[in-house]
Amino acid sequence: MQHSFLGSIRTKLIASFFIVALIPLLLLAFINKQTTEKALTENAQQTLSAAANQTTNKIDAFIDGNLNAV
């Protein structure tokens, strides 16, 4: 009897268990990556917006101070 690479039932079972275990792990890793990327992007946008508002307020205060001095 000739055995192929995936010929024995043991090898087929091991291969199928690996596939059944790895597909959900890969799916969860992808979902985790997407969720983390979205959260980090939103956080960066909020931080940049706050910094821009603070810079705008400082420039306005500087201009108002100079106008009052003149």
C-alpha positions in Angstrom: 0.0 0.0 0.0 1.4 3.4 -1.0 1.1 6.3 1.4 0.7 9.9 0.2 1.7 12.9 2.2 -1.8 13.3 3.6 -2.6 9.7 3.2 -3.0 8.5 6.8 -6.1 9.3 8.8 -3.8 10.6 11.7 -2.1 13.1 9.4 -5.5 14.3 8.0 -6.9 14.8 11.5 -3.9 16.7 12.7 -4.0 18.9 9.6 -7.7 19.6 9.9 -7.4 20.4 13.6 -4.6 22.9 12.8 -6.8 24.5 10.1 -9.8 24.7 12.4 -7.6 26.2 15.2 -5.7 28.7 13.0 -8.6 30.2 10.9 -10.4 31.7 14.0 -7.1 32.9 15.4 -6.3 34.7 12.1 -9.8 36.2 11.9 -9.5 37.5 15.5 -6.1 38.9 14.8 -7.4 40.8 11.8 -10.4 42.1 13.7 -8.1 43.2 16.6 -5.7 45.0 14.2 -8.6 46.9 12.5 -10.2 47.9 15.9 -6.8 49.0 17.4 -5.9 50.9 14.2 -9.3 52.7 14.3 -9.0 53.6 18.0 -5.4 54.9 17.6 -6.4 57.0 14.5 -9.3 58.6 16.3 -7.2 59.3 19.4 -4.5 60.9 17.2 -7.1 63.1 15.5 -8.6 64.2 18.8 -5.1 65.1 20.1 -4.2 67.0 17.0 -7.5 68.9 17.1 -6.9 69.8 20.7 -3.4 71.0 19.9 -4.6 73.1 17.0 -7.3 74.7 19.2 -4.8 75.5 21.8 -2.4 77.0 19.2 -5.3 79.1 17.8 -6.1 80.4 21.2 -2.5 81.4 21.9 -2.2 83.1 18.6 -5.5 85.0 19.2 -4.3 86.0 22.7 -1.0 87.2 21.2 -2.7 89.3 18.5 -5.1 90.8 21.0 -2.3 91.7 23.4 -0.4 93.4 20.6 -3.5 95.2 19.4 -4.1 96.5 22.9 -0.5 97.6 23.2 -0.6 99.5 19.9 
